[in-house]
Amino acid sequence: MSKVIGNNFTEMKQKLDSVGCGFCLAKWTQVTMHLHDGTTHSCHHPAPHKIGLRELKRNPTALHNSTQKKKARKEMLNGGRPSECGYCWKVEDNSDSFSDRIFKSEEQWSKPYFKEIKDLDWREDYLPKYVEVSFSNTCNFKCGYCGPSYSSKWVEEMRKHGEFSTGDGFNSLQQLEKDDKLPIPQREHNPYVEAFWKWWPELYKSMDTFRITGGEPLLSKDTFKVLDKIIETKTPNKNLKLSINSNLCVEDKLVDKFIEKAKIIIDEERVKEFILYTSVDTFGKQAEYIRFGLEFDKLFSNIDRILTELPKVTIVVMSTFNIFSPFNYEKLVRKIYDYKVKHFNTTRYWNSPLILDTSYLRYPDFLSFRLLKGYLNLSYFEKLEKYMKFFSSFRSLNSYQLQEPTDSGFSLKEIEKITRIKDIFIEDSKSKEKFDIGKKKFKHYIADYKKRRDVDCYETFPELRSFINTIK
């Protein structure tokens, strides 16, 4: 962290603490609305909570300004620490690191509104600046670590086969029903989506960032309704940063429709930027195993097409590093690098045409790469780290080929995401933890996976055979 950036965060912490030790702007400025099950949260760490229908009917902005959230705001303004934000309190109480309440409050969609929020009565409704919305859980995938909340295919499978035999209620529909969080099918009337469209005219004008998630957004009519609204309005919010998630393996006609509308929005400069997020966790058939429904070649064919036809757009590849990722990850890195070079230009909203954003899987724990402790060597991660660094330095040695060579290859941030995984593996190697329970669950999981989906882990991952055979 540079000295300047570090000073910025220190200053923000002091400003927040002057109001209260738990004060965080994100409780006002950021929201994720899961309209398919009627839940909301501000910041990704607190668990989503249900929005009451009576409250919503009275006030459509309760999609963000719910009673529960307002009580948390009151607590923050009065110097308290809401228990739902415990993720940050653990960081602050056990280290000298900055917590996410500092990072999120420093963001451009939070920082300018500090005084406005500080002086606001906690009862007042607030227009969020960073908005994520999921209209539906309709999806053509059933990724191995996903679940019914975000995939209609998972709902179908769980109704047909019931729970996995992992013994922990993995993806249980019963728990969702108990919590009143069972997704509303897209074909049925949804009062939360209805409230969103009532709020849209006011919400649209105030947003800095708007991101549509899913399910699969390109299978939702509401995604295209958003694009149409932006195209048709006479007073577009030209400061809006718009982004959409997609697995990019839907029917070609939907990809055609998306490109057509995105092109109008971009050419007419109706937004400040337009970013697309997609996902893949390793290479080829192994990637198709874990992200069930994926067609690897089709994904990259559509990536190639979008980067060609929408030369301003950047695509972020979100890669959830899990137990199935390591064995072909270098091939994925190389493929992404080749696309970085092929589609490089100096007109994009962001520097790189394709960005690899590697996170690591936390849930379910029986699919974590950490189970490979003692089986996968630390040298693997060191090699992967050097591999990415090589391509970045390789481009700089051939700078005459590009106008701005530093804008190609892998950025420090992309490489640091791999370094973070390596550091976890180093800590695990020092630990006595054996992950025995997770390994047993994993063995049950892949057996059920084969029965339900007719794909064999042994055949797809010969590299895992000896590991699996060691599990009692």
N, C-alpha and C positions, 0 to 999 in steps of 0.2 A: 504494500500500500504506500503510495507516495505521501510525502509530508503534507502537501497541500490538501489531498483528499482526506488524509487523517485528521487534519485541522478542521475541515468542513464538518466531519462527523462529530468531532469533539464539541464544536460550537453548537451543532444541532442538539446534541444530548443536553448541553447546558440550558438551551432555550426550552426544551421539553420539560426538563426537571424543574425549571422555574415555575411551571404551572402545576406539575405533580410528578412523582417518581414513576407513575404508570401512564402518563399522557402520551398518546400516539395519534398522529394525524390520520393514519390509515383507517381508523375507526369511522372517520367521516368521509375520506376522499376515495377509498377503494371498496369495491364490492364485487363479489361473485354471486350471481343469481342462478340457482338450479331450478329453472321454471318447470322442468319435467317432474320434480317431486316437491316443489313448493318450499325449498329451503334457501337460506342466504347466509353469508358470512362476509366479514370484512377482514382482509388479510387471509392467507391460505392456512394459517396455523390453527385458529379456533375451529372447532367442529361446526358444520352448517347446522342451523336451527330452523325449525318449522315456522312458517308465517301463518298466523291465524286468518281464516277466510273472512271472518267478520271485520277484523282489522283491515284487511286488504280491500274489502268492499268500500269501507269508509275512506281509505287513504291508499291509492295505488302505489305511492312512493314507499309504502311499507315493505316493498321488495328490497329496499335498502334501509329505510328508517323504521325498522321494526321496534316494538316495545322492548324486547330483550336487548337490542343493540343500543337503544337510548339509555337504558339503565347502566350499561357498561360505559357509555360516554359520560354520564353523570359521575360515576365512580372515578373515572380518569380526571375529570375537571376538579374533583374534590380531593385529589391527592392519593387516590386508591389505585390498586392493581387488580383489575378483573381477573378472576381465576381462569377464565377461558383463554387468556393470553399467556398461560404458564410457560410456553415455549421460550418466550423472550425473558421471563423472569429467571429461568434456569441458566440462561446464558449470562445475564447480568450479575447474578448472585454467585456464580461459580467460575468466573473468568474475567479477564480485562478486555475481552472482545466486545465489539459493538453488536447489539442485538438487532433484529429486523425492524423493531420500532424506530430505530435510528435511521437505518437504511431507507425504509419506506417513507419516513417523514422528510428525508432529504431529496426524494424524487421530485422531478419537475412537476408532477401532477399533485404534489402535496405541499412542498416548501413555500410557494407563494401565498398560501392560504392560512399560514400560521396564525396571524393576528385575528383574522376573520373568525376562525374556528375557536380560538382562545376566548374571544369575547362573546361567543354565541351561547344562548341559553340551550341547555341540553335537551329541552323538549322540542326544539325547532327541527323541522325536516331539512335535510341537506342534500344538494345535488352532487353526486359523486363525480370524480374526474377520471378515475380508472375503472372501467366497467367490463366485467366478463359475464357472458350470459350463455346458458345452455337451454335451447328451446325444447329439445327432445332427446331421449335416450336411443332413438332409432339408429341402428348401426348394422352394417353388413359384416362386421368383424366380431369375433369373440376372443380377444387377446387373452392369453393364459393368465395374466395377472390382473385383468380387469374384472368387471362384475356386472350384475343386473342393474345397478344404479346408472350405469353409463352405456349399457349395451342391451338392446332388445333381443339380440341373439342369445345372450347369456340368460335372459329371462326364459326364453323358449327351452333352452337346454336344462335349466334347473327345474322347470315344471315337468319335463319329461323324465329326467334321471334322478332328481333330488340332489342332496348334498354330496360333496366329495367325501371320501373315506379318510380324510386327514384328521378327523376327530376334533376339529376346532370350529365347526359350523361355517367353513369357508364358503362365502357367497350364498348364505342361507336366505331364502325368500321370507322365511318365517320372521327373522329378525327385522327385515325391512317393513313387513306388515305390522309388527308390534310397535315399531317406532313411527308408523304412519309416513313412511318414506318410500313406499312402493311407487315406481314411476307411473305417471299417467300416460297411457298409449297415445301416440300421435293422432290416431284417428278419432279420439274422444275430445270433447270440449275441455279446455284447460283454462281455469279462471286466472292462473298466474300469468300465462301468455297474454290473456285478454287485458290484464292490468298493465302489463309491459307496454302494450301498444297505446293504451290511454296515456301513459306517462311519456312515451317516446318523443313527442314534439318538444317538450321542455327539456328532457334528458339529453337529447341529441345536441342541442345548442351548447351545452355546458361541458361536454366531454373532451378530455385530452386524448384518451386512449380507449378504444372499444375493440373487444376481442370476442369472437363467437366460437364457442367450443361445443362439445357434444357428449355422447353420440357422434354421429357423422354429420356435420353441418350441411354438407351438400345434399343430404337426403331430407332436409327440412325445408319446407316451403317458406318458413319465416326467415331463413338466411337470405334467400333471394328477394324476399320482401324488403329486408334492410337495404340491400343493394339498389333495389328499385326506388326506395324512398330517397336515398342519397342522389341517385341520378335525376329524379324528378323535381326535387326541391329547387326553388328559385334562389334560396339563400343558403347554400351549402356551408357546413362548418369546415372551412379550409384548413383549420389547425388540427383536424382530427387525424390521429394515428390509428388506422384500421388494420385489423388482422383477423385471419380465419384459420381454424384448424381443419385439416382434412387428411384422411388416409390415402387419398388420390387413387383409390382402386374402385371407384364407383363407375357407373355406365359412362361411356364416352360422351353421350349427349349432355350429361350433367357437367362434365369438365368443359365441354364446348360452351355451355350456357354461362358457366362461371367466368371463363376467359373473356367472353363477349362483354359481360357487364363490367368486369374489372377494368377492361381496356377503356371503356367509356369514362369511368370514374377517374382513371389515371390521366388519360389524354386531355380531359377537361379540367384537370387539376382540382378536383372536388375534395381531395383529402391531402394531408401533408405527407403521408406515407401509406403504403399498402404492403403488408407482410403476410406471407403464408407459412403456416406451421404444419409439418407432417412428421411421421414417426417411423423409425426402423431400428432394430436393436442389434443386428449383426448382418451377415451376408447370405444371400441366396436361400436355399431350402431351409437352412437353419433359422433364418429370420421368419420364414413362412410358418415354421412349426410353432413358435411362441406367439406371433401375431396372426392367429388363425383367421384366414380370409385374405391375407396379403398375397398379392402376386408381385414378387420382387421386381421382375423385369418391367411389368406395367407401371409400377411406382416410379421407376427411374425414367421410363419413357415419358411419363406425364411431367415429371420434374424438368426433363430436357425441353419439352414442348412449352411449358409455362415460362421458363427462363428465356426461351427464344422469342415467344410472342409477347411477353410482358417484360421488356428489358430493364424496367425500373424496379421490378419486384425482387426481393430477397426471399429465399426459402430457408427456413430454419428446420433442420432435421433433429427432432427431439429423440434421443436414444437413451432408453432406460436399461442401463447395464445390469444384467442379471446372470443367473447361473448358466444360461445358454449362450451368452454373448461372447466370451473370450476367444473361442477357437477360430473364428473367422473375422474378428473385428478389424484386423489389419487390412483385409480386403475391402471392408466398408470404408475405412479411412482413405484408402487409395482411390476408390471410386469417387468419393466426395471431393477429393483433391483434384481429380481430372475434370470434374464439373466446375470447380472453382476457376480453373484455368480457362476452360472452354468458353465460359459465359462471362468472363471478366469484362467490365466496362467501367467508365467513370461517370455514368449517369444514374446509377442506382440510388435508391433512398439510403441504403446502407452500403458499406464498402464492398462486402463480399456477396456474390450471387447465392452462395450456399454456405450455411454455417452449421457445424456439428455441435450440438448442445448435449453433452453426455452427463446424465444424472445417474444415480444408482438406486436400484429398487429397494425400498424399505418394507413394503407389504405386498404380498404375503411373505413372511420371513423364510418360508421353506423354498422360495425361488431366488434367494439372495446369493450373489457371487461369493459371499463370505463362507458359505458351506464348503467351498473348495479349498479351505485352509488345509495345508499339508499335502494337497493334491496338485494345486497350481503353484508354481514357484514365483517368488517375488521378481525374479529376472524377467518374467513375462511382462509385467507392468512397466518395468524399466525399459524394456525393448520397445513396447508400444509408445511410450513417452518419447523416446529417441526417434522413433519412426515418424511421428508427427512433426517433431522439430526439424528433422531432415528435410521434409518437403518445404517448410517455411524458409529454411536457409538456402535450399536449392533454387527457389525462385529468386531470391535476392542476388544470387550469383549470376543470374541471367536477366539482369534488370533491363537490358536493352530491348527485351521482348515486350515489355509492358510500359504503359505510361506511368503507372504508380505501382511498382513491384511490391511495396509493403502492404498493399491492399489485397494481395492474393496469398495463397498458402494458408496455414493455420495461425490464428491469432494466439496471443499469450493466454487469453481467457479460455479458448478452446482446449489448449494443452493443459492448463491448470485443472480443468475438470477431470482429466485423466490422472493428474498428479494427486488429486484429492482421493480418488479411488485407490491409488497405490498406497497412500498414507494410511488408509483404513486397513488395507491388507498387512501393512507393516505392524500396526498396533495389534491386529489379530494374531500375528505370528508370535508376539510376545505374551499373548494371553493364554490362559489355561482352558479357555472355553472350547468345547469340542463340537458344539452344534448338533449333538446326537438326536435330539428331538426333531429339529428341523430336517435332518437327513431322513429320518423315518417317515415324516410327513411327505417329503419329496418323493420317496419311493411309492407311497400310496397314490400320490397325485399323478405320477406318470403312468401308473397302471390304469387308473380311471380315465386318464386322458386318451389312452389307446383304445379303450372300450367305447368311449363316447364319440371319438373323432377319427378313429381308424388311422392314427399316425403313431409310429413306433419311435420312441426316444432312442432305443439302442441302434436302430438303423440310421436315424438322422444325425445322431451324435456318437459316432464310434469312439470319440475322445473321452466320453463319459462312462464307457462300459465298465472299466476296472473300478472307477469311483463308485458306481452303482452297486457293483458286486461286493464291495466292502461293507455295505450297509446291512446290518443284521435284520 
